[in-house]
Structure formats: structure tokens, C-alpha cells
Amino acid sequence: MLSNFLSRFAAGPDPSAIDHEEFEQAVQGGKCVVVDVREPHEFANAHIPTSLNMPLSTFNPQRLPSDKPVVLICHSGVRSRTALAKAHATGRKDIKHYAGGIVGWRSRRGALAS
């Protein structure tokens, strides 16, 4: 089951990004860990339910969960791409980022917690 998800994880025009539909299905199905790299005050304002907060300002890719694929998210995709580069530099291949960020998630009526 996880291998099927990972095989689809690599699809798409930008292999480092996950598209909205796939991300939404992964979140709803609990098939990934969402790591929000925004600062704590941003995270407290609104975040995807069950996501973890690992701010980019103190981001350590060695501390990322390893039991499921990871999807990084931020406000609009810039910080999550930076965190992704740091994670890939450590050899992790099961990590993507959601380029739309919280802005894109909210615009498509994705669930948020505060």
C-alpha cells in the first residue's frame, strides 16, 4: 500500500511537488505526515489538522518523521521548497512539498485547524 503511494508520489511535472488532489487524498487517508515549516505564530493561526510544526528558522531534516512519506508546507511554497532542499541533501527521497502552501490549501477549501 505504501509502495503504491510512493510510486504515485513521483508523478507530475515538478517531481519535488505534490499536486492538490493527491495531497488532499494523502492527508484525508493519513498516508503522509504533513510538516508545516512556518513559524509557530503562523501555525497557531491556522494549519492543516494533524500537521506538525517544524519552523524553517530551526529546521533540522534529521528530525523529520520517517514512518510515512512527508509533505512539507508553508504559506505559499517558498519556505517548504527550502526545507525540501535541506531534506534531500540528507538523502531523504520520500519527501515532497505542496507548492500552493496554506494559501492554496485554503483557496480550495481544505480543512484548517487553529
DSSP file (Angstrom, degrees, kcal/mol; ACC not computed):
  #  RESIDUE AA STRUCTURE BP1 BP2  ACC     N-H-->O    O-->H-N    N-H-->O    O-->H-N    TCO  KAPPA ALPHA  PHI   PSI    X-CA   Y-CA   Z-CA
    1    1 A M     >        0   0    0      0, 0.0     4,-1.9     0, 0.0     5,-0.1   0.000 360.0 360.0 360.0 -49.8    0.0    0.0    0.0
    2    2 A L  H  >  +     0   0    0      1,-0.2     4,-2.7     2,-0.2     5,-0.2   0.882 360.0  54.3 -64.3 -38.7    2.7    2.5    1.0
    3    3 A S  H  > S+     0   0    0      1,-0.2     4,-2.0     2,-0.2    -1,-0.2   0.871 106.4  52.5 -65.0 -34.5    4.8    1.5   -2.1
    4    4 A N  H  > S+     0   0    0      2,-0.2     4,-1.5     1,-0.2    -1,-0.2   0.922 110.6  47.5 -64.3 -43.9    1.8    2.3   -4.3
    5    5 A F  H  X S+     0   0    0     -4,-1.9     4,-1.6     1,-0.2     3,-0.2   0.928 111.7  50.1 -61.8 -45.6    1.5    5.7   -2.7
    6    6 A L  H  X S+     0   0    0     -4,-2.7     4,-0.8     1,-0.2    -1,-0.2   0.853 105.9  56.2 -64.1 -34.4    5.2    6.3   -3.1
    7    7 A S  H  < S+     0   0    0     -4,-2.0     3,-0.4     1,-0.2    -1,-0.2   0.869 111.6  42.8 -67.1 -34.1    5.2    5.3   -6.8
    8    8 A R  H >< S+     0   0    0     -4,-1.5     3,-1.6    -3,-0.2    -1,-0.2   0.756 100.6  73.8 -77.7 -24.6    2.5    7.9   -7.5
    9    9 A F  H 3< S+     0   0    0     -4,-1.6    -1,-0.2     1,-0.3    -2,-0.2   0.793  94.1  52.4 -58.5 -31.0    4.4   10.4   -5.3
   10   10 A A  T 3< S+     0   0    0     -4,-0.8    -1,-0.3    -3,-0.4    -2,-0.2   0.535  88.8 103.7 -86.1  -7.0    7.0   10.9   -8.0
   11   11 A A    <   +     0   0    0     -3,-1.6     3,-0.1    -4,-0.1    -3,-0.0  -0.328  51.1  63.3 -75.8 158.2    4.5   11.7  -10.8
   12   12 A G  S    S-     0   0    0      1,-0.1     6,-0.0     6,-0.1     5,-0.0  -0.312  90.6 -75.5 116.2 164.5    3.9   15.2  -12.1
   13   13 A P  S    S+     0   0    0      0, 0.0    -1,-0.1     0, 0.0     3,-0.0   0.842 124.2  43.3 -67.2 -34.2    5.6   17.9  -13.9
   14   14 A D  S >  S-     0   0    0     -3,-0.1     3,-2.2     3,-0.1    -3,-0.0  -0.913  73.8-162.3-111.6 103.4    7.6   19.0  -10.8
   15   15 A P  T 3  S+     0   0    0      0, 0.0    -1,-0.1     0, 0.0    -4,-0.0   0.635  88.3  57.7 -65.0 -11.0    8.9   15.8   -9.2
   16   16 A S  T 3  S+     0   0    0     80,-0.1    81,-1.8    -3,-0.0     2,-0.3   0.554 101.1  68.0 -92.6  -7.1    9.5   17.7   -5.9
   17   17 A A  B <   -a   97   0A   0     -3,-2.2     2,-0.4    79,-0.2    81,-0.2  -0.819  68.6-144.2-114.0 151.7    5.9   18.9   -5.6
   18   18 A I        -     0   0    0     79,-1.9    81,-0.4    -2,-0.3    -6,-0.1  -0.934  26.1-122.7-110.1 136.3    2.7   17.1   -4.9
   19   19 A D     >  -     0   0    0     -2,-0.4     4,-2.5    79,-0.1     5,-0.2  -0.288  26.7-105.4 -77.5 166.4   -0.5   18.3   -6.7
   20   20 A H  H  > S+     0   0    0      1,-0.2     4,-3.1     2,-0.2     5,-0.2   0.909 115.1  49.7 -60.5 -47.5   -3.5   19.4   -4.7
   21   21 A E  H  > S+     0   0    0      1,-0.2     4,-2.2     2,-0.2    -1,-0.2   0.921 114.5  44.4 -61.0 -44.7   -5.7   16.3   -5.4
   22   22 A E  H  > S+     0   0    0      2,-0.2     4,-2.3     1,-0.2    -1,-0.2   0.897 114.5  49.8 -66.6 -40.2   -3.0   13.9   -4.5
   23   23 A F  H  X S+     0   0    0     -4,-2.5     4,-2.7     2,-0.2     5,-0.2   0.927 110.0  50.5 -63.6 -45.4   -2.1   15.9   -1.4
   24   24 A E  H  X S+     0   0    0     -4,-3.1     4,-2.7     1,-0.2     5,-0.2   0.918 112.0  47.3 -60.3 -44.5   -5.7   16.1   -0.3
   25   25 A Q  H  X S+     0   0    0     -4,-2.2     4,-2.3    -5,-0.2     6,-0.2   0.901 112.3  49.8 -63.8 -41.1   -6.2   12.3   -0.7
   26   26 A A  H  X>S+     0   0    0     -4,-2.3     5,-2.4     2,-0.2     6,-0.7   0.907 113.3  46.0 -65.1 -42.3   -3.0   11.6    1.2
   27   27 A V  H ><5S+     0   0    0     -4,-2.7     3,-1.1     3,-0.2    -2,-0.2   0.954 115.5  45.6 -64.5 -50.3   -4.0   14.0    4.1
   28   28 A Q  H 3<5S+     0   0    0     -4,-2.7    -2,-0.2     1,-0.3    -1,-0.2   0.840 116.7  45.5 -63.9 -33.5   -7.5   12.6    4.3
   29   29 A G  H 3<5S-     0   0    0     -4,-2.3    -1,-0.3    -5,-0.2    -2,-0.2   0.452 107.7-122.6 -89.4  -0.9   -6.2    9.0    4.1
   30   30 A G  T <<5 +     0   0    0     -3,-1.1    -3,-0.2    -4,-0.5    -4,-0.1   0.810  69.0 135.9  65.2  29.5   -3.5    9.5    6.7
   31   31 A K      < +     0   0    0     -5,-2.4     2,-0.3    -6,-0.2    -4,-0.2   0.425  63.5  31.5 -91.5   0.8   -0.9    8.3    4.1
   32   32 A C  S    S-     0   0    0     -6,-0.7     2,-0.5    36,-0.1    38,-0.2  -0.959  75.2-118.3-147.6 165.2    1.6   11.1    4.8
   33   33 A V  E     -b   70   0A   0     36,-2.6    38,-2.6    -2,-0.3     2,-0.6  -0.952  28.0-145.7-105.2 124.4    2.9   13.3    7.6
   34   34 A V  E     -b   71   0A   0     -2,-0.5    18,-2.8    36,-0.2     2,-0.6  -0.811  13.4-167.5 -92.1 124.2    2.3   17.0    6.9
   35   35 A V  E     -bc  72  52A   0     36,-2.6    38,-2.2    -2,-0.6     2,-0.6  -0.958   7.1-154.7-116.1 116.9    5.1   19.1    8.3
   36   36 A D  E     -bc  73  53A   0     16,-3.5    18,-2.4    -2,-0.6    38,-0.2  -0.805   6.4-169.1 -93.0 119.6    4.4   22.9    8.4
   37   37 A V        +     0   0    0     36,-2.9    19,-2.5    -2,-0.6    20,-0.3   0.242  48.8 113.2 -98.1  13.7    7.6   24.9    8.2
   38   38 A R  S    S-     0   0    0     35,-0.3    16,-0.1    17,-0.2    -2,-0.1  -0.353  79.7 -84.8 -75.5 166.0    6.0   28.2    9.1
   39   39 A E    >>  -     0   0    0     16,-0.1     4,-2.4     1,-0.1     3,-0.9  -0.316  43.3-103.8 -70.3 155.9    6.8   30.0   12.4
   40   40 A P  H 3> S+     0   0    0      0, 0.0     4,-2.6     0, 0.0     5,-0.2   0.828 120.0  53.8 -53.1 -38.8    4.8   29.0   15.5
   41   41 A H  H 3> S+     0   0    0      2,-0.2     4,-1.0     1,-0.2    -3,-0.0   0.859 111.3  46.4 -67.2 -32.7    2.7   32.1   15.5
   42   42 A E  H <> S+     0   0    0     -3,-0.9     4,-1.5     2,-0.2     3,-0.3   0.919 112.9  49.5 -70.4 -44.4    1.6   31.4   11.8
   43   43 A F  H  < S+     0   0    0     -4,-2.4    -2,-0.2     1,-0.2    -1,-0.2   0.891 108.1  54.1 -60.1 -42.0    1.0   27.8   12.6
   44   44 A A  H  < S+     0   0    0     -4,-2.6    -1,-0.2    -5,-0.2    -2,-0.2   0.814 103.9  56.8 -64.4 -30.1   -1.2   28.7   15.7
   45   45 A N  H  < S-     0   0    0     -4,-1.0     2,-0.3     1,-0.3    -1,-0.2   0.913 130.0 -23.0 -69.0 -43.5   -3.3   31.0   13.5
   46   46 A A     <  +     0   0    0     -4,-1.5     2,-0.3    -3,-0.1    -1,-0.3  -0.884  69.2 157.5-169.6 136.9   -4.3   28.2   11.0
   47   47 A H  B     -E  113   0B   0     66,-2.5    66,-3.7    -2,-0.3     3,-0.1  -0.973  48.5 -83.3-155.5 165.2   -2.8   24.8   10.0
   48   48 A I    >   -     0   0    0     -2,-0.3     3,-2.3    64,-0.2    64,-0.2  -0.602  60.0-100.6 -73.0 129.7   -3.8   21.5    8.5
   49   49 A P  T 3  S+     0   0    0      0, 0.0     3,-0.1     0, 0.0    -1,-0.1  -0.217 106.6  16.1 -52.4 142.0   -5.2   19.2   11.2
   50   50 A T  T 3  S+     0   0    0      1,-0.3   -16,-0.2    -3,-0.1     2,-0.1   0.338  94.1 136.7  73.5  -1.0   -2.7   16.7   12.4
   51   51 A S    <   -     0   0    0     -3,-2.3     2,-0.3   -18,-0.1    -1,-0.3  -0.370  50.0-130.3 -73.0 156.0    0.2   18.6   10.8
   52   52 A L  E     -c   35   0A   0    -18,-2.8   -16,-3.5    -3,-0.1     2,-0.6  -0.789  12.7-131.6-102.4 147.9    3.5   19.0   12.8
   53   53 A N  E     +c   36   0A   0     -2,-0.3   -16,-0.2   -18,-0.2   -18,-0.1  -0.903  34.8 158.7-104.8 117.8    5.2   22.4   13.2
   54   54 A M        -     0   0    0    -18,-2.4     5,-0.1    -2,-0.6   -15,-0.1  -0.747  34.8-142.6-133.0  83.2    8.9   22.4   12.4
   55   55 A P    >   -     0   0    0      0, 0.0     3,-1.5     0, 0.0   -17,-0.2  -0.098  11.8-129.6 -54.2 141.3    9.7   26.1   11.6
   56   56 A L  G >  S+     0   0    0    -19,-2.5     3,-1.2     1,-0.3   -18,-0.1   0.822 104.8  69.2 -59.3 -31.7   12.3   26.7    8.9
   57   57 A S  G 3  S+     0   0    0      1,-0.3    -1,-0.3   -20,-0.3   -19,-0.0   0.745 119.0  19.8 -61.9 -22.8   14.2   29.0   11.3
   58   58 A T  G <  S+     0   0    0     -3,-1.5    -1,-0.3     2,-0.0    -2,-0.2   0.089  91.8 154.0-129.0  20.9   15.2   26.0   13.3
   59   59 A F    <   +     0   0    0     -3,-1.2    -3,-0.1    -4,-0.2     3,-0.1  -0.293  17.7 179.3 -63.9 128.1   14.6   23.3   10.7
   60   60 A N    >   -     0   0    0      1,-0.1     3,-2.3    -2,-0.1     4,-0.2  -0.929  16.5-159.6-128.0 105.3   16.6   20.1   11.2
   61   61 A P  G >  S+     0   0    0      0, 0.0     3,-1.4     0, 0.0    -1,-0.1   0.735  88.9  69.8 -60.3 -21.3   15.8   17.5    8.5
   62   62 A Q  G 3  S+     0   0    0      1,-0.2    -3,-0.0    -3,-0.1    25,-0.0   0.734  95.1  56.3 -66.4 -20.0   17.2   14.8   10.7
   63   63 A R  G <  S+     0   0    0     -3,-2.3    -1,-0.2     2,-0.0     3,-0.1   0.396  79.5 118.2 -93.8   2.1   14.2   15.3   13.0
   64   64 A L  S <  S-     0   0    0     -3,-1.4     6,-0.0    -4,-0.2   -29,-0.0  -0.410  76.8 -99.2 -67.2 143.8   11.6   14.6   10.2
   65   65 A P        -     0   0    0      0, 0.0    -1,-0.1     0, 0.0   -32,-0.1  -0.278  33.0-169.1 -58.5 150.0    9.3   11.7   10.8
   66   66 A S        +     0   0    0     -3,-0.1     4,-0.0     1,-0.1    -2,-0.0   0.318  65.9  84.9-125.4   6.7   10.4    8.6    8.9
   67   67 A D  S    S+     0   0    0      1,-0.1    -1,-0.1     2,-0.1     3,-0.0   0.665 102.2  15.4 -85.3 -15.7    7.4    6.2    9.3
   68   68 A K  S    S-     0   0    0     26,-0.0   -36,-0.1   -35,-0.0    -1,-0.1  -0.945  98.0 -77.3-145.5 162.8    5.5    7.7    6.4
   69   69 A P        -     0   0    0      0, 0.0   -36,-2.6     0, 0.0     2,-0.4  -0.332  51.3-133.1 -58.2 150.4    6.2    9.9    3.4
   70   70 A V  E     -bd  33  95A   0     24,-2.4    26,-2.2   -38,-0.2     2,-0.5  -0.893  16.4-164.5-113.1 138.4    6.5   13.6    4.4
   71   71 A V  E     -bd  34  96A   0    -38,-2.6   -36,-2.6    -2,-0.4     2,-0.3  -0.990  13.9-149.9-120.9 123.1    4.9   16.6    2.7
   72   72 A L  E     +bd  35  97A   0     24,-2.6    26,-2.7    -2,-0.5     2,-0.3  -0.677  18.1 179.0 -91.0 144.1    6.2   20.0    3.6
   73   73 A I  E     +b   36   0A   0    -38,-2.2   -36,-2.9    -2,-0.3   -35,-0.3  -0.985   9.7 161.3-142.6 152.1    4.0   23.0    3.6
   74   74 A C        -     0   0    0     24,-0.4    28,-2.6    -2,-0.3    29,-0.2  -0.582  59.1 -65.0-142.9-151.5    4.4   26.7    4.3
   75   75 A H  S    S-     0   0    0     26,-0.3    28,-2.2    -2,-0.2    29,-0.3   0.954 120.5 -10.7 -73.0 -50.5    2.5   29.9    3.5
   76   76 A S  S    S-     0   0    0     25,-0.2    25,-0.1    26,-0.2    -1,-0.1   0.316 103.7 -87.0-138.5   9.2    3.0   29.9   -0.3
   77   77 A G  S  > S+     0   0    0     23,-0.1     4,-1.1    21,-0.0    23,-0.1   0.272  99.8  98.3 107.9 -11.7    5.6   27.3   -1.2
   78   78 A V  H  > S+     0   0    0      2,-0.2     4,-1.7     1,-0.1     5,-0.1   0.963  88.4  39.4 -75.7 -52.6    8.9   29.2   -0.8
   79   79 A R  H  > S+     0   0    0      1,-0.2     4,-2.6     2,-0.2     5,-0.2   0.867 113.6  55.6 -67.0 -35.3   10.0   28.0    2.6
   80   80 A S  H  > S+     0   0    0      1,-0.2     4,-2.2     2,-0.2    -1,-0.2   0.874 106.9  50.6 -66.2 -34.1    8.7   24.5    2.0
   81   81 A R  H  X S+     0   0    0     -4,-1.1     4,-2.1     2,-0.2    -1,-0.2   0.886 110.1  50.1 -68.1 -37.9   11.0   24.3   -1.1
   82   82 A T  H  X S+     0   0    0     -4,-1.7     4,-1.8     2,-0.2    -2,-0.2   0.930 112.5  46.3 -63.9 -45.5   13.9   25.5    1.0
   83   83 A A  H  X S+     0   0    0     -4,-2.6     4,-2.3     1,-0.2    -2,-0.2   0.877 109.8  55.6 -63.8 -37.5   13.2   22.9    3.7
   84   84 A L  H  X S+     0   0    0     -4,-2.2     4,-3.0     2,-0.2     5,-0.2   0.915 105.1  51.4 -61.2 -43.9   12.8   20.3    0.9
   85   85 A A  H  X S+     0   0    0     -4,-2.1     4,-1.8     1,-0.2    -1,-0.2   0.903 110.4  49.4 -61.1 -40.9   16.3   21.0   -0.4
   86   86 A K  H  X S+     0   0    0     -4,-1.8     4,-0.6     2,-0.2    -1,-0.2   0.904 112.8  47.1 -64.4 -41.1   17.7   20.6    3.1
   87   87 A A  H ><>S+     0   0    0     -4,-2.3     5,-1.5     1,-0.2     3,-1.1   0.917 111.2  50.1 -67.4 -43.5   15.9   17.3    3.5
   88   88 A H  H ><5S+     0   0    0     -4,-3.0     3,-1.8     1,-0.3    -1,-0.2   0.850 102.2  62.8 -63.4 -33.2   17.0   16.0    0.1
   89   89 A A  H 3<5S+     0   0    0     -4,-1.8    -1,-0.3     1,-0.3    -2,-0.2   0.729  99.7  54.9 -64.0 -21.2   20.6   17.0    0.9
   90   90 A T  T <<5S-     0   0    0     -3,-1.1    -1,-0.3    -4,-0.6    -2,-0.2   0.473 126.2-102.0 -89.3  -2.5   20.5   14.4    3.8
   91   91 A G  T < 5S+     0   0    0     -3,-1.8     2,-0.3     1,-0.3    -3,-0.2   0.406  71.4 146.6 100.3  -2.7   19.4   11.7    1.3
   92   92 A R      < +     0   0    0     -5,-1.5    -1,-0.3     1,-0.2     3,-0.2  -0.542  16.8 172.2 -71.7 128.1   15.7   11.6    2.1
   93   93 A K        +     0   0    0     -2,-0.3    -1,-0.2     1,-0.1    -5,-0.1   0.474  63.9  75.6-111.6  -7.6   13.8   10.7   -1.0
   94   94 A D  S    S+     0   0    0    -26,-0.1   -24,-2.4     2,-0.0     2,-0.4  -0.072  77.2  98.0 -98.1  33.5   10.3   10.3    0.5
   95   95 A I  E     + d   0  70A   0    -26,-0.2     2,-0.2    -3,-0.2   -24,-0.2  -0.975  41.3 164.8-127.1 135.0    9.7   14.0    0.9
   96   96 A K  E     - d   0  71A   0    -26,-2.2   -24,-2.6    -2,-0.4     2,-0.4  -0.760  24.7-130.9-129.5 176.9    7.7   16.4   -1.3
   97   97 A H  E     -ad  17  72A   0    -81,-1.8   -79,-1.9    -2,-0.2     2,-0.9  -0.985  13.9-127.3-133.9 152.5    6.3   19.8   -0.8
   98   98 A Y    >   -     0   0    0    -26,-2.7     3,-1.6    -2,-0.4   -24,-0.4  -0.843  21.5-163.0 -96.8 103.0    2.9   21.3   -1.5
   99   99 A A  T 3  S+     0   0    0     -2,-0.9    -1,-0.2   -81,-0.4   -18,-0.1   0.722  82.8  63.4 -63.9 -24.3    3.8   24.3   -3.6
  100  100 A G  T 3> S-     0   0    0      1,-0.1     4,-2.5   -23,-0.1    -1,-0.3   0.730  88.8-166.5 -72.9 -20.5    0.4   26.0   -3.1
  101  101 A G  H <>  -     0   0    0     -3,-1.6     4,-2.5     2,-0.2   -26,-0.3  -0.043  50.6 -44.2  63.1-170.4    1.0   26.3    0.6
  102  102 A I  H  > S+     0   0    0    -28,-2.6     4,-3.0     1,-0.2     5,-0.2   0.841 139.9  60.5 -61.4 -33.4   -1.6   27.2    3.1
  103  103 A V  H  > S+     0   0    0    -28,-2.2     4,-2.2    -3,-0.2    -1,-0.2   0.947 109.4  40.8 -59.1 -49.1   -2.9   29.9    0.7
  104  104 A G  H  X S+     0   0    0     -4,-2.5     4,-1.1   -29,-0.3    -2,-0.2   0.887 114.7  52.0 -66.6 -40.0   -3.6   27.2   -2.0
  105  105 A W  H ><>S+     0   0    0     -4,-2.5     5,-2.8     1,-0.2     3,-0.5   0.940 112.7  45.1 -61.2 -47.8   -5.0   24.8    0.6
  106  106 A R  H ><5S+     0   0    0     -4,-3.0     3,-2.0     1,-0.2    -2,-0.2   0.890 107.6  57.6 -64.4 -40.0   -7.4   27.4    1.9
  107  107 A S  H 3<5S+     0   0    0     -4,-2.2    -1,-0.2     1,-0.3    -2,-0.2   0.752 107.4  48.8 -65.4 -22.3   -8.4   28.6   -1.5
  108  108 A R  T <<5S-     0   0    0     -4,-1.1    -1,-0.3    -3,-0.5    -2,-0.2   0.161 122.3-108.2-101.7  18.1   -9.5   25.0   -2.3
  109  109 A R  T < 5 +     0   0    0     -3,-2.0    -3,-0.2     1,-0.2    -2,-0.1   0.798  56.4 171.7  63.4  33.9  -11.5   24.8    0.9
  110  110 A G      < -     0   0    0     -5,-2.8    -1,-0.2    -6,-0.2     2,-0.1  -0.433  42.2 -93.1 -68.9 148.4   -9.1   22.4    2.6
  111  111 A A        -     0   0    0     -2,-0.1     2,-0.3   -62,-0.0    -1,-0.1  -0.367  46.4-171.8 -65.1 138.6   -9.7   21.8    6.3
  112  112 A L        -     0   0    0    -64,-0.2     2,-0.3    -3,-0.1   -64,-0.2  -0.971  10.7-158.7-131.5 148.3   -7.8   24.0    8.7
  113  113 A A  B      E   47   0B   0    -66,-3.7   -66,-2.5    -2,-0.3     0, 0.0  -0.829 360.0 360.0-116.2 160.2   -7.5   24.0   12.5
  114  114 A S              0   0    0     -2,-0.3    -1,-0.1   -68,-0.2   -68,-0.1   0.326 360.0 360.0-140.4 360.0   -6.5   26.8   14.7
